Each structure stands twice: as C-alpha cells, then as structure tokens.
Amino acid sequence: MVRYTGQSVFLKITLFFILIFAIGLAGCGAPQPLLSGQEPVNPLDLVHRVWQGEKPAFSVKGKIEGAIVAVYGPNGKIGGAGFLADNFSSAVTGATLALREKYASSLPPDGLRFSVHLLRNAKSLKWAWLRELGVGYSRGLYALIRFSGDRSFGFSDTDLHVAGYALPEAVEKLGQNEGTPISGTAARKGLYLARTESYTEDGAGGVVRLYRASTLLPAVDSAAIRQACRAGGDYLCRILQDDDQFLYEGDLGRDKYKTTYNVLRHEGTTYALYQLYLATREERYRLAADKAWSWVLKQIRSDTDKAGRQCSFPIEDKQVKLGGTGLALIALSERLKVQSTPGDLRLGMQLANHILRSQNPDGSFESYWPYKGRKAKKYRSIYYPGEALLGLMRFYELKPDPEYLACAERGAHYFIHERWRLLGMEFSVPPDAWLMLALNELHKVHPRKDYADYCLRIADAMAADQLLAGWQVPYPDYRGGYFPYPPNVTPAGSRMEGLTAAYRLATRANRDTRPLRRVIAEAARFQIERQIRPAFVHLYPNPARAIGAFRDSPISNDIRIDFNQHNISGLLVAAEILKP
C-alpha cells in the first residue's frame, strides 16, 4: 500500500513543530516517573494503610512538590485532600490523613477506590488563556495549584480533565477557594501548573497509572476489541429512553446531556446495534435495536414518483435527506437479517425507490428532495451518496433487483471517475468511508478493478493521515489516531469502517493486506483508549451510566451517539480481521 502523495506532509510537520515549541515553553517535558515500576512501592497501599490508621513510612527518591489524594464511591468522586512536602511518604501520608479526618467517619469501610496524584516540577502560570490553547499545557497532564501560605487550593490533573475546565475557568474557581484544599506550608505564592504522576485502583485488585483520567493501552487483541464493542453497545442500551430516543449528546465529565437530536445518527446507531446482535447473538442488543427502529418508523413519510411507485423516506426538520433514506435502508437491511417480514421488505423497496429517483442521469445524486411544496437544498453532501449506495447494495443482497445494482454501478462510476475532477485532473480523495463500504459490496457482485483501485486509494489517503511516526505523536495517547490534532474518535471510528471494508476487498482481490492490517491494529488501540473502561470509570460522576462510552478525543469528554455507532461498527469487523 503506497502512501497517498496528495498528503500535506509540510502541514503536518509545521503543526508538529508548533506543538513541540508550545510544550517547550512550559519546560514541561514529562519528568521521569517517581515510581518507575522497579520501585517496590504501591502508592495506593500507602493510602489504604494510612486510611486504616497505620503509620507506615516509604522511602522513594525523587523531587516532589506534594500530593493530592481523592476517594471515590459508586457515584463518582466523594472528595479529595492535598499536602505539600518534598518527599513521597510525607506528601501522600499528609494528604491521606487530611482526607481521612474529613470523610472516614461518614463512609462505609468497603466499596471505596482511591487515586494519588504526585505533584512534580511546578511552574508559574502566566497567560492562562494562551496556555489553554496548548502553549505549554495540555489538559489532563497537569494540576493547577494556587499556593497561599499554609492553606492552598488546587485541581488535580484528573479533576481538570473530567470536569473539562478551561484554565481561565479553573483559575476563577480557585480564586473563590473552590477545588481541593491543600495543607502544608507553601514556599511560594500564586498560580502554578504542576506536571503530575497519577495512579488509581482498577477495581480488580490492581493499580494503574493514569494518563488524562484514562490509561494507555498496549496492542489490543480480537477478544479485547469484541469486549469493547459489547461495552459500547451496553452503553447505548442504557441511554435508550422510554420514548425510544437515545440521550443524544452531552458531557461525560459533568454528566449532562443536551436536548438536541438527529435522525440520521439515530438510524446509524440502530444499525450498529443490529450489527452487534448479529455478531454476538445477545438478546439485549436486538431488543434495543427494535425499540430504536420503532422510533425511526415514526419519522417515515411516503409519496409516489412519476411512475406511480411508492417512495418512502425519513423527515428531519421538514427536509428529506438522501443520507437519512440511505441509513434507514442500511439499518433495515440488518434488521431483515435478524427476521424478514413482508412489511419490512415492502418498506425496504419503498426506501430504495426514493434512492433510485434521487439519482441524476450522470450517476450523481440529489442530496435533498422537495417535500410538500418546500424546495430542496441545492447543497450536495459528500457522504449522503455513499450512504445511499451502501443501503441499496445491502438491500440488494436480500432482494436482488437488477435496478438496484444498475443504480449503484452508475453511482460508483460517477464517484470514481467524475467527482472531484477538474479538467481531467483529480484534486481530492475525501475520506468517504460509506463509499468504501459500498464499493466493497459492489466488488462482491462484480469484482471490477476500478472498484478495488479506488477503494484502496481512499484507504491510502486515510493511512497517510494516521499518527504513527515519533515526530507525529507529541503525546502517547495520540498514537494511532488521525490528523489533525487532537485526533478525534469519530473520524477514527468511521475510517475503521472504511479500512476494514478495504481490507476485505483487498483480500478478495489478492492485494497485499499487511499494511492495512497494521493501520487497523494501531487504530483499534487508539479507539479503545478513548472508551470509558472499568479501570478508571469511577473517576467520572455517573460511573454506572458512563462505562462503555467513546469520548470525543484525548482531551475532551464530549459524547454523542454516533461516536459509539461508528466505533462499534468498525471494531466488530476489526476483531475478525485481527484474529490470530
């Protein structure tokens, strides 16, 4: 697989050096770990022994400014306390004693989990707004401390990351004496950023090193990927409401959800749940998918085309979107694999009829359709046609009508040979995962070389944007994601859908799949790192609901249902590809 030559390497290098310059401004190269792994010290063991009234002493060498210790229960964080000292034992002991004094009498003896945050290399904070832009600061790797005599306050790295506080907001809160109280005499005054070394209990008897309120993962195997898909599906099942809608988007760190909604993403999420059921045969996913599908049916409207054929399509904001019809047909095709009924087959034909009439003579599609006197938008979506083509081909597998295949082939010819071309020259290869999925389905029926070539060219372009080389990865949790910075989980999930389709096509076409397999393996690890997992779910305010959600990026706890949708859909196939 050859790297796509249209990739802007110059832009990536330029942005990378800006990042390195920004990191250097704070002198914030990560200090060597105080607890190196060879050190026979379990920081949480010290916390537990002090919490239980013992007075142990540990000798650990290395510069330290102090420590923050926090305690968590079933509903997230209960409280925290800090202590300033220049050695590990005194700092952790002092923080734990302060925490014990405030909370121990009111808490049960069991079911608690602790975290320890060692404060390292504190640097004076200047220009908080500029730091928030990434100049010498990255959320989740630093504590923010307001030193003040013998009564300081601070937010640990985990506090700042989970709550999503921007530095100016956190500074304002510290000015009001909010945050974790920190005892011990401060040798300085003012606001400081301290690089942290943080640990927590994983809930299974072990201790994990935290990185941005998460943990870094080694390579993930097929079993781990399938487990992540199950966890992602379980999250979707939990947030499906009595009105058959999901909690659409929100902020995990604050456990708040918005009231906005999107029909297309609901359809895509329904599709992912049916996929998960077919992969696992676990009934809860089918029940949730059926419930979500019942909501889709309420959005469907119908009319007739010029030939008098019944056409069906979902409505959103009084608009008929081609992508909405394509996604409805994709989800319905998965549903039909579970159980085929005459009513569902009839609806599938009506959805397909709308896609057929939306195609122009040159093979392109109208992205919007007029409805009840409302004019259609002239805007052409990049992704709606791929969704429509995939819907047709998935339905064609169940009902092989030659008209569906002919429409898909005309569309594929247009998108391969005419779209994104000017004066005979191709000027863009967009990361259209939906088109890749459709080309894979077309290739199964007609194994044409141009289907394989174009699908793999898109895969090349995607692979060129993956952050793998050392110079591309300023932080270890960026590795395996995709340019630009910070790498987001939804593009990673949708690209995984496309790349796994390209892998299957390449296998069928006897192409070299080894480079694709490496890209898929690295991306799978990045994606699962973004998921809320049992080892650190207690750090979040609603652990029972949060577990299994895929977060927006390494530095953001924003969530939306399509984050889980795309990651589940792509990772299910990756799990099959990465089997030994």
C-alpha positions in Angstrom: 0.0 0.0 0.0 1.6 3.2 -1.2 1.2 6.4 0.9 -1.2 8.9 -0.8 1.1 11.5 -2.4 -1.5 14.3 -2.0 -1.0 14.2 1.7 0.2 17.5 3.1 3.3 16.4 4.9 4.5 20.0 5.2 1.4 21.0 7.1 1.8 18.1 9.5 5.4 18.9 10.1 4.7 22.6 10.6 1.9 21.9 13.2 4.0 19.3 14.9 6.9 21.8 15.5 4.4 24.4 16.7 3.2 21.7 19.3 6.8 21.0 20.3 7.5 24.7 20.7 4.4 25.1 22.8 5.3 22.2 25.0 8.8 23.5 25.5 7.6 27.0 26.6 6.4 25.4 29.8 9.5 23.3 30.4 7.0 20.5 30.6 8.8 17.6 29.3 7.5 14.7 31.4 9.7 14.1 34.4 11.0 10.6 34.9 8.4 8.6 36.8 9.0 8.7 40.6 7.6 5.1 40.8 9.4 3.5 37.9 7.9 0.1 38.1 11.1 -1.3 39.6 10.2 0.6 42.7 8.6 -1.8 45.3 6.1 0.9 46.3 2.4 0.7 45.7 1.2 4.3 46.3 -2.4 3.1 46.9 -1.1 0.6 49.5 0.3 3.6 51.5 -3.0 5.4 51.2 -5.0 2.4 52.5 -2.7 1.8 55.4 -2.9 5.4 56.5 -6.7 5.4 56.0 -6.9 2.4 58.3 -4.9 4.2 61.0 -1.4 2.8 60.4 1.8 5.0 60.3 3.9 3.4 57.6 7.0 5.0 56.0 8.1 4.6 52.5 11.4 5.9 51.1 11.2 7.0 47.5 13.8 9.2 45.9 12.9 12.0 43.5 11.8 15.6 43.5 8.2 16.2 44.5 6.2 19.2 45.4 3.3 17.4 47.2 0.4 15.1 46.6 -3.4 15.1 46.2 -5.4 12.0 47.3 -9.0 11.5 46.3 -11.7 9.0 47.3 -14.5 7.7 45.1 -17.7 5.8 45.6 -20.4 4.3 43.4 -21.5 7.8 42.3 -18.0 9.1 41.5 -15.8 11.4 43.4 -16.6 12.0 47.1 -13.7 14.3 48.0 -10.0 15.0 48.0 -7.2 16.5 50.0 -3.6 17.5 49.3 -0.4 18.0 51.3 2.8 19.9 50.4 6.0 18.0 51.1 9.2 17.3 49.2 9.1 13.6 49.7 6.7 10.9 48.7 5.9 9.4 52.1 5.2 12.7 53.8 3.1 14.1 51.0 0.9 11.0 50.5 0.6 10.4 54.2 -0.3 14.0 54.9 -2.9 14.2 52.1 -4.5 10.9 53.2 -4.7 11.9 56.9 -6.5 15.1 55.9 -8.9 13.1 53.7 -9.5 10.6 56.5 -10.2 13.3 59.0 -12.9 14.8 56.8 -14.6 11.8 55.3 -13.7 8.5 57.1 -16.4 8.6 59.7 -19.2 9.1 57.2 -18.1 6.5 54.6 -18.6 2.7 54.5 -15.5 0.6 55.1 -15.9 -1.2 51.7 -16.6 -0.1 48.1 -14.2 2.8 48.0 -11.5 3.5 45.5 -8.7 6.0 45.8 -6.4 7.9 43.5 -3.0 9.5 44.2 -1.6 12.5 42.2 2.0 13.3 42.8 2.8 17.0 42.0 6.1 17.4 40.0 8.0 20.3 38.6 5.6 23.2 39.4 6.0 26.2 37.0 4.4 29.6 37.4 1.2 30.0 35.4 1.2 33.0 33.1 -1.3 33.8 30.3 -3.9 31.2 31.3 -5.9 31.8 28.1 -2.8 31.2 25.9 -1.9 28.1 27.9 -5.4 26.8 27.3 -4.7 27.0 23.5 -1.9 24.5 24.1 1.1 26.7 24.7 3.0 24.7 27.3 -0.1 23.0 28.6 -2.3 20.0 27.7 -5.4 19.2 29.7 -5.2 16.1 31.9 -1.5 16.1 32.4 -1.1 19.0 34.9 -2.5 20.0 38.2 -3.3 23.7 38.8 -2.4 24.9 42.2 -2.9 28.3 44.0 -0.2 28.4 46.6 -1.0 30.6 49.6 0.8 30.2 52.9 -0.5 27.2 54.8 -3.8 26.9 53.0 -3.6 26.3 49.3 -6.2 25.0 46.8 -5.8 23.0 43.6 -7.3 20.9 40.9 -5.6 17.6 40.1 -4.9 16.6 36.5 -7.9 14.3 36.8 -10.2 17.0 38.2 -9.4 19.3 35.3 -9.8 16.6 32.7 -13.0 15.1 34.0 -14.7 18.4 34.6 -13.4 19.8 31.3 -12.4 23.1 33.0 -10.6 25.6 30.8 -7.7 27.1 32.6 -9.3 30.6 33.0 -12.4 28.9 34.5 -10.3 26.8 36.9 -8.3 29.9 37.9 -11.5 31.8 38.7 -12.8 28.8 40.8 -9.5 28.7 42.8 -9.8 32.4 43.4 -13.1 31.5 45.2 -11.4 28.8 47.3 -13.0 26.1 45.3 -11.1 22.9 44.4 -9.2 20.5 46.6 -7.8 22.0 49.9 -4.0 21.5 50.2 -2.3 21.6 53.6 1.3 22.2 54.4 3.3 25.4 54.2 3.9 26.7 50.6 7.3 28.2 49.9 5.8 30.3 47.2 2.6 32.1 46.3 0.5 32.4 43.2 -0.8 30.1 40.5 1.3 27.2 39.3 1.0 24.3 36.9 2.5 21.1 38.1 3.1 18.0 36.0 1.5 15.1 37.6 2.2 11.4 38.1 -1.2 9.8 38.9 -2.4 6.4 40.0 -5.7 4.8 40.9 -7.2 1.4 41.8 -8.6 -0.5 38.8 -11.4 -2.2 40.8 -9.8 -5.7 40.2 -7.2 -5.6 42.9 -4.6 -3.7 40.9 -3.2 -0.2 40.5 -3.0 1.6 37.1 -1.0 4.6 36.0 -3.4 7.3 34.8 -2.9 9.4 31.7 -5.6 12.1 31.3 -8.1 10.3 33.5 -7.6 7.2 31.4 -5.0 4.6 30.9 -2.6 3.9 28.0 -3.1 0.5 26.4 -0.7 -1.9 24.7 -1.7 -3.6 21.5 -5.3 -4.9 21.7 -6.3 -8.3 20.6 -9.5 -9.6 19.0 -11.1 -10.6 22.3 -10.4 -7.1 23.8 -11.9 -5.5 20.7 -15.1 -7.5 20.9 -15.4 -6.8 24.6 -15.1 -3.0 23.8 -17.9 -3.4 21.3 -20.1 -5.1 23.9 -19.4 -2.3 26.4 -20.2 0.3 23.8 -23.4 -1.5 23.0 -24.3 -1.8 26.6 -23.8 2.0 27.0 -26.3 2.6 24.1 -28.8 0.2 25.7 -28.6 2.2 29.0 -29.2 5.6 27.3 -32.2 4.5 25.3 -35.1 6.2 26.8 -38.8 5.3 27.2 -39.7 7.5 24.2 -37.4 5.3 22.1 -34.8 8.0 21.6 -31.3 7.9 22.9 -29.6 10.5 25.2 -28.1 12.1 22.1 -25.1 14.1 23.1 -23.5 15.5 26.3 -20.5 15.8 28.6 -19.5 12.7 30.5 -17.4 14.7 32.9 -20.4 16.7 34.1 -23.0 14.0 33.4 -25.1 16.5 31.4 -27.0 15.8 28.2 -28.4 18.2 25.6 -31.9 18.1 24.2 -30.8 18.3 20.6 -31.4 15.3 18.3 -30.5 13.9 14.8 -32.5 11.4 12.8 -29.5 10.2 10.7 -27.4 9.4 13.8 -30.3 7.7 15.4 -30.6 5.5 12.3 -26.9 4.8 12.3 -26.9 3.8 15.9 -29.8 1.5 15.3 -27.8 -0.1 12.5 -24.8 -0.6 14.9 -27.0 -2.3 17.5 -28.3 -4.8 14.9 -24.8 -5.4 13.8 -23.8 -6.1 17.4 -26.7 -8.5 17.9 -25.8 -10.4 14.7 -22.1 -10.7 15.9 -22.9 -11.7 19.5 -26.5 -13.1 19.4 -27.0 -11.4 22.8 -30.7 -10.5 23.0 -30.4 -7.2 24.8 -28.9 -5.6 21.6 -31.7 -6.9 19.4 -34.3 -5.6 21.9 -32.7 -2.2 22.0 -32.3 -2.1 18.2 -36.0 -3.0 17.7 -37.0 -0.3 20.2 -34.8 2.3 18.4 -36.2 1.2 15.0 -39.8 1.8 16.2 -38.8 5.5 16.5 -37.4 5.5 13.0 -40.7 4.3 11.7 -42.4 7.3 13.2 -40.2 9.6 11.1 -41.0 7.8 7.7 -43.2 9.6 5.2 -44.3 8.4 1.7 -45.3 9.7 -1.7 -45.3 8.4 -5.3 -42.8 9.0 -8.1 -43.6 9.9 -11.7 -44.2 6.2 -12.5 -46.6 5.9 -9.6 -44.3 3.8 -7.4 -44.5 4.3 -3.7 -41.4 6.0 -2.2 -40.6 6.3 1.5 -38.1 8.5 3.3 -37.4 9.9 6.8 -38.2 13.5 7.5 -35.9 15.8 9.6 -36.7 19.4 10.2 -39.2 19.2 7.2 -36.3 18.1 5.0 -35.8 14.9 3.0 -32.1 14.0 3.2 -30.7 11.3 0.9 -28.4 10.2 3.8 -31.4 9.7 6.0 -33.0 7.3 3.5 -29.7 5.5 2.9 -29.2 5.0 6.6 -32.7 3.9 7.2 -32.2 1.2 4.4 -28.9 0.2 5.9 -30.5 -0.3 9.3 -33.5 -2.1 7.9 -31.3 -4.4 5.9 -29.5 -5.5 9.1 -33.0 -5.9 10.7 -34.1 -8.1 7.9 -31.1 -10.4 8.5 -32.5 -10.9 12.0 -36.0 -11.6 10.9 -37.6 -11.0 7.5 -41.2 -9.8 7.4 -43.4 -8.8 4.4 -43.9 -5.3 5.9 -40.2 -4.7 6.3 -39.4 -5.9 2.8 -42.1 -3.6 1.4 -40.7 -0.7 3.3 -37.2 -1.6 2.0 -38.4 -1.4 -1.6 -40.1 1.9 -1.0 -36.9 3.4 0.6 -34.9 2.0 -2.4 -37.4 3.7 -4.8 -36.6 7.1 -3.3 -32.9 6.5 -3.8 -33.5 5.4 -7.4 -35.4 8.6 -8.2 -32.8 10.8 -6.5 -30.1 9.7 -9.0 -29.3 12.0 -11.9 -28.5 10.8 -15.4 -24.8 11.2 -14.9 -24.8 8.9 -11.8 -24.7 11.6 -9.2 -27.4 12.1 -6.6 -29.6 14.9 -5.3 -28.7 15.2 -1.6 -32.1 16.8 -0.8 -35.6 16.2 -2.1 -38.5 18.7 -2.2 -41.4 17.8 0.1 -44.9 19.3 0.4 -44.0 22.5 -1.5 -40.7 23.0 0.3 -37.8 23.5 -2.1 -34.9 21.1 -1.8 -31.5 22.5 -0.8 -29.0 22.6 -3.7 -26.1 21.6 -1.4 -24.5 18.3 -2.3 -23.3 16.3 0.7 -20.0 14.4 0.5 -21.3 11.4 2.4 -25.0 11.1 1.6 -24.4 9.3 -1.7 -22.2 6.7 -0.1 -24.9 6.0 2.5 -27.4 5.6 -0.3 -25.2 3.3 -2.3 -24.5 1.1 0.7 -28.2 1.0 1.6 -29.0 -0.2 -2.0 -26.3 -2.8 -2.0 -27.1 -4.2 1.4 -30.8 -4.4 0.4 -29.8 -5.9 -3.0 -28.2 -8.8 -1.1 -31.6 -9.6 0.4 -33.7 -8.7 -2.7 -31.5 -8.8 -5.8 -33.4 -6.4 -8.1 -31.2 -5.6 -11.1 -32.4 -2.0 -10.9 -30.7 -1.5 -7.5 -27.4 -2.9 -8.9 -27.6 -0.8 -12.0 -28.2 2.4 -9.9 -25.3 1.5 -7.6 -22.9 0.9 -10.5 -23.8 4.2 -12.2 -23.2 5.9 -8.9 -19.9 4.2 -8.4 -18.7 5.1 -11.9 -19.6 8.8 -11.2 -17.9 8.9 -7.8 -14.8 7.1 -9.0 -14.3 8.7 -12.4 -16.0 12.1 -12.3 -16.4 13.5 -8.8 -13.5 15.6 -7.5 -12.1 16.1 -11.0 -11.4 19.3 -12.8 -10.1 19.4 -16.4 -9.4 15.7 -16.2 -7.3 16.0 -13.1 -8.3 14.6 -9.7 -7.9 17.2 -7.0 -9.3 15.4 -3.9 -9.8 11.9 -2.4 -12.1 12.5 0.5 -12.2 10.0 3.4 -15.6 8.7 2.3 -15.9 5.5 4.4 -19.5 5.0 3.3 -18.4 4.8 -0.3 -15.7 2.4 0.6 -18.3 0.1 2.2 -20.4 0.4 -0.9 -17.5 -0.4 -3.2 -16.7 -3.5 -1.2 -20.3 -4.7 -1.6 -20.3 -3.9 -5.3 -17.0 -5.8 -5.7 -18.5 -8.9 -4.2 -21.0 -8.9 -7.1 -18.8 -7.5 -9.9 -15.1 -7.7 -9.0 -14.1 -4.8 -11.2 -10.6 -3.4 -10.9 -11.6 0.2 -10.7 -13.8 -0.6 -7.6 -10.7 -2.1 -5.9 -8.3 0.6 -7.0 -10.4 3.5 -5.9 -11.4 1.9 -2.5 -7.7 1.2 -1.8 -6.8 4.8 -2.9 -9.1 6.1 -0.2 -7.6 3.7 2.2 -4.1 5.0 1.3 -5.3 8.6 1.9 -6.6 7.6 5.3 -3.5 5.7 6.3 -1.4 8.7 5.3 -3.2 10.7 8.0 -2.7 8.2 10.8 -0.3 9.5 13.5 2.3 6.8 13.9 5.8 8.1 13.4 7.5 9.5 16.5 7.7 13.0 15.1 3.9 13.0 14.6 3.0 11.9 18.1 3.6 14.6 20.7 1.6 12.7 23.3 1.3 8.9 23.5 -2.5 8.9 23.6 -2.4 10.5 20.1 -0.8 7.4 18.5 -3.0 5.6 16.1 -5.5 8.4 15.7 -5.7 10.6 12.6 -4.6 14.1 11.7 -5.4 16.9 12.6 -4.6 17.4 16.3 -6.0 16.4 18.6 -7.2 13.2 16.9 -10.9 12.6 17.3 -12.6 9.3 18.0 -15.5 9.6 15.4 -13.2 10.0 12.4 -11.2 7.1 13.7 -14.4 5.0 14.0 -15.7 5.9 10.6 -12.3 5.3 9.0 -12.2 1.9 10.7 -15.4 1.1 8.9 -13.9 2.1 5.6 -10.5 0.5 6.2 -11.9 -2.9 7.3 -14.1 -2.9 4.1 -11.0 -2.1 2.1 -9.2 -5.0 3.8 -11.9 -7.4 2.9 -11.9 -6.1 -0.7 -8.1 -6.4 -0.9 -8.2 -9.9 0.4 -10.8 -10.9 -2.3 -8.7 -9.1 -5.0 -5.5 -10.8 -3.9 -3.9 -7.5 -3.0 -1.3 -7.0 -0.2 -3.2 -6.6 3.1 -0.3 -6.4 5.5 -0.1 -2.5 5.6 -3.8 -2.3 6.1 -3.7 -4.7 8.9 -1.1 -2.6 10.7 -3.2 0.5 10.3 -6.3 -1.3 11.6 -4.4 -2.7 14.7 -3.0 0.8 15.6 -6.4 2.5 15.2 -8.2 -0.2 17.3 -5.9 0.5 20.2 -6.4 4.3 19.8 -10.2 3.9 19.7 -10.5 1.6 22.7 -8.2 4.0 24.7 -10.9 6.6 24.2 -13.6 4.4 25.8 -14.6 4.7 29.4 -13.3 1.4 30.9 -13.7 -0.3 34.3 -10.2 0.6 35.4 -11.0 4.3 35.7 -14.8 4.7 35.3 -15.0 5.7 39.0 -13.3 9.0 38.2 -16.5 10.1 36.4 -19.6 11.5 38.1 -22.0 8.7 36.9 -19.9 5.6 36.6 -22.9 3.2 36.1 -24.0 5.2 33.0 -20.7 6.4 31.7 -18.9 3.0 31.3 -18.6 2.0 27.6 -19.0 5.4 26.1 -16.5 6.6 23.5 -15.2 10.1 24.3 -14.6 12.7 21.6 -10.8 12.9 21.9 -7.9 12.5 24.3 -8.6 16.0 25.7 -12.4 16.1 25.5 -15.2 14.2 27.3 -17.9 15.2 24.9 -20.1 12.3 23.8 -22.6 11.7 21.1 -24.4 8.5 20.0 -22.6 8.3 16.6 -19.2 8.1 18.5 -20.3 4.7 19.7 -22.1 3.9 16.5 -19.0 4.2 14.2 -16.6 2.7 16.6 -18.8 -0.4 17.2 -19.4 -0.9 13.5 -15.8 -0.7 12.5 -14.3 -2.5 15.5 -16.6 -5.5 15.1 -15.0 -6.2 11.7 -11.5 -5.3 13.0 -12.0 -8.0 15.7 -12.5 -10.6 12.9 -9.5 -9.3 10.8 -7.1 -9.3 13.8 -7.9 -12.8 14.9 -4.6 -14.8 15.2 
